[in-house]
Each structure stands twice: as C-alpha cells, then as structure tokens.
Amino acid sequence: MTEFEKYKELLIGRTLSNLYYTEQNGPHDFCPGIAPAYYFATIMEVDNKVKYCFWSDCINEWNNEEPLLTVTSKNWVLPKGLVFKGQKIVDLTKDEDEQLTFHLENRTTIRHTQDYGDGLYIENPDFPDDINQYERYEFVAPKSKKPKQTLWQRIYVYLDSLDKSFPWNK
C-alpha cells in the first residue's frame, strides 16, 4: 500500500472538526522585488479528537505543543458562509505536482501548497465570483493581492510589465 493510499484510508469518511494553522514565520525576503515569503503548518482536527498536520504532499499526526490558531473567515479572508467545519472528507486527490487536495461533502476543497512560502487554499465552486479571487482564498500577511505563483510565472509577469514590445504582447 502506498503512502497516498494510507492517507486516503486514514481520512476518507471522517468528519473535519476544525482547521488550524501555526503562527506564520516571516517575512523572508529571499528574492528582493518579489513579495516576501511566509511559512506555517496547517493542522486539521478530525472527529473532534485527532489532529493531523498536512503539507502539500504528506500527512502526519500532530503531537506538537506549538500554539494553534483557528482558521476563520476573518483571519483567512474567506467568503462569509463558506463551510468546512463539520463536513465529511469524501475524497483525497493528488495533482500533477503531487500536492494533496481534500474534498469535502459540500464541494469545498482544501489544500496546503509549498513553493516560495506556504499557502492554504479553501475553495468552493458554489460561491459567486464577484469576490476578489485573490483575497478570497489565501492569506499572506501583510495582505497581498497577488495569487501564489511559481518563480517562472513571477518572472514572466515582471518581464511582461516592462516592455510591451515583447513578442508575446503583440
């Protein structure tokens, strides 16, 4: 049995009681000119008793004494009314980058990404798109209006903004 199959067996069918994160470590300005990076852990509590720390590609039982902060619509700029607590985990998938996504019974998805800093995305396709999509899903302090991008995407956007005579701008 693979690690991924073990994760599925461990969590599918269980109820997400709460979602936490650790205090953000940062800002780290590793690439001047790009927004600073912040790092944190995301922890889910299932069935009101067991806590699991999940990263982009692994899940471990949380036994750390580090203080936890509860994810709310205020501190993560989520749409009011978005429900993830009390929902059953119905699926666990991996994308092409091997990053895990939790699927809840109400179509909400949760994923923790790791790139230049950490990101937590909580999404539900049933919410209207009139909310600014970049403030809707990810919290990076201080508030950033840009979505999380790979280094190459950021370089492309930067170059694209410099000169409109580049071939891809014609």
C-alpha positions as CSV (number, residue, x, y, z in Angstrom):
1,M,0.0,0.0,0.0
2,T,1.4,3.4,-1.0
3,E,1.6,6.4,1.4
4,F,-1.2,8.1,-0.6
5,E,-3.5,5.1,-0.2
6,K,-2.7,5.1,3.5
7,Y,-3.7,8.8,3.7
8,K,-7.0,8.1,1.9
9,E,-7.8,5.1,4.2
10,L,-6.9,7.3,7.2
11,L,-9.2,10.2,6.4
12,I,-11.9,9.5,3.9
13,G,-15.3,9.2,5.6
14,R,-14.1,11.1,8.7
15,T,-15.5,14.5,9.7
16,L,-13.4,17.6,9.7
17,S,-14.0,19.2,13.1
18,N,-11.7,22.2,12.8
19,L,-8.8,23.7,10.8
20,Y,-5.8,25.3,12.4
21,Y,-2.6,26.9,11.4
22,T,0.6,27.8,13.3
23,E,1.9,31.3,13.6
24,Q,3.4,32.5,10.3
25,N,7.2,32.5,10.2
26,G,8.3,35.5,8.2
27,P,8.5,37.7,6.2
28,H,11.5,36.2,4.5
29,D,12.8,38.4,1.6
30,F,14.8,35.7,-0.3
31,C,14.1,37.3,-3.7
32,P,14.1,41.1,-3.5
33,G,11.4,42.5,-5.7
34,I,9.0,39.7,-5.1
35,A,6.6,39.7,-2.1
36,P,8.2,38.2,1.0
37,A,7.6,34.5,1.9
38,Y,5.8,33.3,5.0
39,Y,5.9,29.7,6.4
40,F,3.4,27.9,8.6
41,A,1.9,24.5,9.2
42,T,-1.8,23.6,8.6
43,I,-3.5,21.2,11.0
44,M,-6.9,19.5,10.7
45,E,-8.8,18.0,13.5
46,V,-11.0,15.1,12.6
47,D,-13.8,13.5,14.6
48,N,-13.3,16.0,17.4
49,K,-10.3,14.2,18.7
50,V,-7.3,13.6,16.4
51,K,-5.1,16.3,14.8
52,Y,-3.2,15.8,11.6
53,C,-0.6,18.2,10.1
54,F,-0.8,18.2,6.4
55,W,1.6,19.7,3.9
56,S,1.4,19.8,0.1
57,D,2.4,16.1,-0.1
58,C,2.3,14.4,3.3
59,I,0.1,13.9,6.4
60,N,1.4,13.3,9.9
61,E,-0.3,13.1,13.3
62,W,0.2,16.4,15.1
63,N,1.8,15.9,18.5
64,N,3.4,19.3,18.8
65,E,2.7,21.7,21.7
66,E,3.1,24.8,19.4
67,P,0.1,27.1,19.8
68,L,-2.6,26.8,17.1
69,L,-4.8,29.5,15.6
70,T,-8.2,28.6,14.2
71,V,-8.9,29.3,10.6
72,T,-11.9,31.6,10.3
73,S,-13.4,33.8,7.5
74,K,-11.8,36.8,9.2
75,N,-8.2,35.8,9.5
76,W,-8.1,34.0,6.1
77,V,-10.3,36.4,4.2
78,L,-12.7,33.6,3.2
79,P,-16.2,34.3,1.9
80,K,-18.7,34.6,4.8
81,G,-20.8,31.4,4.9
82,L,-18.1,29.1,3.5
83,V,-18.5,25.9,5.5
84,F,-15.8,23.4,6.1
85,K,-16.2,22.5,9.7
86,G,-18.4,19.6,10.4
87,Q,-18.1,18.3,6.8
88,K,-17.1,14.8,5.9
89,I,-14.0,14.2,3.9
90,V,-15.2,12.4,0.8
91,D,-12.0,12.2,-1.3
92,L,-8.3,12.9,-1.4
93,T,-6.6,13.6,-4.7
94,K,-3.1,14.5,-5.9
95,D,-2.3,16.9,-8.7
96,E,0.5,16.7,-11.3
97,D,2.9,18.2,-8.7
98,E,1.9,15.5,-6.2
99,Q,0.1,18.1,-4.0
100,L,-2.8,16.8,-1.9
101,T,-6.3,18.2,-2.0
102,F,-9.0,17.3,0.4
103,H,-12.6,17.2,-1.0
104,L,-15.5,17.7,1.5
105,E,-19.1,16.6,1.1
106,N,-20.3,20.2,0.3
107,R,-17.8,20.5,-2.6
108,T,-15.3,22.6,-0.6
109,T,-11.7,21.7,-1.3
110,I,-8.7,22.4,1.0
111,R,-5.0,22.3,0.0
112,H,-1.8,23.4,1.5
113,T,0.9,24.4,-1.0
114,Q,4.6,24.8,-0.6
115,D,6.5,27.0,-3.0
116,Y,8.1,30.3,-2.2
117,G,6.4,30.3,1.1
118,D,3.3,28.3,2.2
119,G,-0.3,28.8,1.1
120,L,-3.6,27.5,2.3
121,Y,-6.4,27.4,-0.2
122,I,-10.0,26.7,0.8
123,E,-12.4,26.9,-2.2
124,N,-15.9,26.1,-3.1
125,P,-17.3,26.5,-6.7
126,D,-20.7,27.4,-5.3
127,F,-19.6,30.8,-4.2
128,P,-20.0,33.7,-6.6
129,D,-17.0,35.1,-8.5
130,D,-17.8,38.7,-7.6
131,I,-15.5,38.4,-4.5
132,N,-11.9,39.4,-5.4
133,Q,-10.5,35.9,-6.1
134,Y,-7.0,36.8,-4.8
135,E,-8.2,37.9,-1.4
136,R,-10.8,35.1,-1.3
137,Y,-8.6,32.1,-0.8
138,E,-5.2,32.8,0.5
139,F,-3.9,34.9,3.5
140,V,-0.4,36.2,3.3
141,A,0.5,38.9,5.9
142,P,0.7,41.7,5.1
143,K,-2.2,41.5,2.7
144,S,-1.1,40.7,-0.8
145,K,-3.5,41.0,-3.7
146,K,-1.5,38.6,-5.9
147,P,-2.1,34.9,-6.2
148,K,0.7,32.5,-5.3
149,Q,2.8,31.9,-8.4
150,T,5.9,30.0,-9.3
151,L,9.2,31.8,-9.7
152,W,8.9,31.5,-13.5
153,Q,5.4,32.9,-13.5
154,R,6.5,35.9,-11.5
155,I,9.5,36.5,-13.9
156,Y,7.1,36.3,-16.9
157,V,4.7,38.8,-15.3
158,Y,7.6,41.1,-14.4
159,L,9.1,41.0,-17.9
160,D,5.6,41.4,-19.4
161,S,5.1,44.6,-17.4
162,L,8.5,46.1,-18.5
163,D,8.1,46.4,-22.3
164,K,5.1,46.0,-24.4
165,S,7.3,45.3,-27.5
166,F,8.0,41.7,-26.4
167,P,6.6,39.2,-28.9
168,W,4.0,37.8,-26.5
169,N,2.5,41.3,-26.1
170,K,1.6,41.7,-29.8
